[in-house]
Amino acid sequence: MIQKLFPLDKNYILRQAQSILEEQMLEVMVFELKKSYTQLYNPLMLMDETFAKILDTYEYPKDRLRMIYRQLCGIYRFKNKDNQLELLFDGRTHLEKFQEEWSLQLIQWVHEFGYHEQYVKTMLRMTLLFDTESRSEWSENHCKFFINEYFELKIIKRKGELKLKSA
């Protein structure tokens, strides 16, 4: 079942583009997270135990990261509500166009988030520095809160449905 985050969440081609890119973009998010950690906490790239663990970790739980990705997907669709297809003259399909635009926007957002300690710390606890499920859940909630604050959005849950609203 497709979960709509707002009443006019009907850009199905964009949603498809986002779901096709999900695994690839999760890897990009983690790569950017490693860069952000280095810039914020270890700009000299001195090798310590934590830094080594962050750089050497490639296997981590992706469930919580996937939730953050999907939240960002919904926010992007909310901010780009227009689902009217334009005429393309460059030979690309709308799916390809949406994939390119979405991936560029996600990379830009993740890069901007990387300047905020709260985002970097919570993302690390959910992924590369994962230790317990309860700490990971706590981190996911704080990360969602940070993202909602960043975009000045509120997510309201009524009757089992999630609704995005501008704050």
Secondary structure as UniProt FT lines:
FT   TURN            7..8
FT   HELIX           12..20
FT   HELIX           22..41
FT   TURN            43..44
FT   HELIX           49..56
FT   HELIX           63..79
FT   HELIX           94..113
FT   TURN            114..115
FT   HELIX           117..126
FT   TURN            127..129
FT   HELIX           133..151
FT   STRAND          153..158
FT   TURN            159..160
FT   STRAND          161..166
//
